[in-house]
Each structure stands twice: as C-alpha cells, then as structure tokens.
Amino acid sequence: MGRTVTLGSEDVLTAAKKRIEYLFDNYDNIQLSFSGGKDSTVLFHLINEEAKKRNRKFYLFFLDQEAEYEGTIEIVKWAMSHPNVIPLWYQVPTFMTNAVSQEQMFLWSWGEGEKWVRDKDPISIHEIKGKYPKRFYKFVKWRSNELKKLPGKSVSVVGLRAEESPDRRFVMFGEDSDLFWMRRKKEPHKAYPIIDWS
C-alpha cells in the first residue's frame, strides 16, 4: 500500500493495526467518528476487529443530516448493530448552510414539526435534553467534550488522510515522534490511524 509520509518503513495496513492496538492498550474510551465513507468504514473494520479480540466495546459516532444517501444509511445501520459497538447515532435537529436557495440561508435537518425525508431509526438518539450546538462542526466539538466526561482516558478516532489537502497535512501531524499520528495537547486526545494512507 502507498505511503504519503516518510515516517516509518512498515506498510500502512500493518502500521494502522499497531496504532489501533496502542489505542486499546492506552485508552478506556475509544470513539470513532463515522460517516459511512471509505475512510471511516476502513477504520470501523480495523477497530471492531481489535475490539472483538479484546472483548471490548467502542463508541461509534454519526451525526445524521437527514438527507443522506440510502447506501450511507444502510452502512450506518449495519455498523451500529455490531455487538462491540455503543451506538451514538444522532438524529436531532441541526442546521447547515443551504447551497440550493438564495432565500433560505440554512437548511434544517430533523426540524421539529416538519415532514422528514425518512423516518428516524429506532436505535438512534432522537433528542438531547438540555442545550447543545445546532451547527455541524460545533456539534462534533460538543460530542468530544461529552467523551472527556467519561471516567478513564478517552480518545477520538478520525479517518482523515494527510494527502487529502495541505491544510489537513498541517493540522494532523501532531507530534514529532512515533506518535505523529496523534494529537495529545487537549482532552480528549485525537488519533488519525490512517493519516499516511494513499
């Protein structure tokens, strides 16, 4: 498999598996941000495999924006139903920038009192008691803050690859060490086990 960074000599699959072993060795709470896309699905398989070996559970976080591809939702349902998964599938009102209208700046997903594109799934989280941020990126940050409230050490795992953009390359390389694929300055820590995949 191709490598986009010069650190390390192992193939990227072997390196990713070792990184995931490291996470299970060092963290009590592991949360994978999941989109149903290729990168997070690869990470799901790798993390779930390690979780099964250790008889451990991990959190699987998906913020459903209502108008999702049917194939994406099929993958999400499949992943959320695994016995090693603690599902964090949010189907709650959020809003995003509306790129299809000159009159309505925001598009509401799961808007209260509105007709939805599809029904909510029985295993998803349908409401959050109390205040929470309604914008996508702020919601993701809020979810990270919820993770760090759990007892023990927590890590948020993200399926980003450095080659996707120069900005990601800059943001993702956290440490000048063998743990270059982690960011440990703030809690919860962040891990990018497939950072060097092509």
Secondary structure, DSSP 8 states (H G I E B T S, - for coil): --BSSSS-SS-HHHHHHHHHHHHHHH-SEEEEE--SSHHHHHHHHHHHHHHHHHT--EEEEEE--SS--HHHHHHHHHHHTSTTEEEEEE---EEEE-SS-SS--EEEES-TTS--SS---TTSB---SS----BHHHHHHHHHHHHHTSSS-EEEE----GGG-HHHHHHH---SSTTTTEE-SSSSEEE-TTTTB-
